[in-house]
Amino acid sequence: MNNSLEKTKDEFVSIVEIGDNITVVIDNFEETYTISFGLSDPEKGVISKNSPLALILLGRKKEDKFEYTVIYKRESIITKGYIKKNN
């Protein structure tokens, strides 16, 4: 019998974790990132586990939609996206 606390292998694989390479679509632009324990290097596709985007992505599943706010020149920009795949 399968209780609500048990997860299948597929459920574990589909959750975004530190070290994963994930592809996200944000405002119709596709980007691939690796979530790192270290510092961010966006030009190399690496984002820190403490970055605002990583904090939103961690624990989510493929096809999850998300929304986050970016502060740019004192203006809040709400960005919408979804996780296309994670490896």
N, C-alpha and C positions, 0 to 999 in steps of 0.2 A: 504494500500500500504506500502511496506517495503522499506525504504530508506537505503542507505549504512551505516548510522550511527547507525542503530538499530541492535541489536544482539539477537539471540535466547538464551534461557536458556542453551541449550547444548553448545553453543559457549562460554558462560561465564564459565561453569563448566570445559571445556577442557583447559583453560589457566592456566599455572603454576603461583601461587601466594605465598606470604609469608604465612607460616603455613601449606602449602600442604605437604603431603607425596608423593614423586614421586619415581618411579623406573626408573633408567637409565641403559643403556648398554654402557660401555666404554671399547673399545679394547677387546670385547667379554666377559667382566666381568659385571655381573649384580649387582647393588647396589641400596638400597633404602635409601633415605634421607628425612629428614624433614627440610624445610627451615625456619630458626628461626630469630626473631628480635634480639636475644641475641648472645652470643658467639658460635663459632663452637665447636663441640665435635664429630669429625669423628668416633671415636670408638663406639659411641652410635647412629651413623647415623644422627647427627644433623650438618647442615652447616649454617653459618651465612648468612643473606641476603646480606652482603657485601663481601662474599668470591668470588673468581674468578668464581667458578663453578656456584654458585647461580646467579650471575649477568648474566651469559650466559643463564641459564634456565628460569629465570623469564620472563613471557610474552609469552613463547613458548607454543605450543600445543602438544598433544600426537602424536607420530610418527615423530615429527620434528627431523631433523638431525642437529648436531652441531659439531663444531671443535674448540678446544682451545689449547693454548700453555702453557706448564708448564716449568718453568725454574728449572732445577735440576743440581746442580754442574756445573753451567755456561753453561749448554747445554740446548737448546730449544727442547722440545719434543712436537710435534703436536699430539694431542689426538683427535680421532673421536668417536662420540657416537650418540645415539638417545634416545628419551624419550619413554620408553615402556608403562608406564601408570602413571596416577596421580589420586589420590583419594581425 
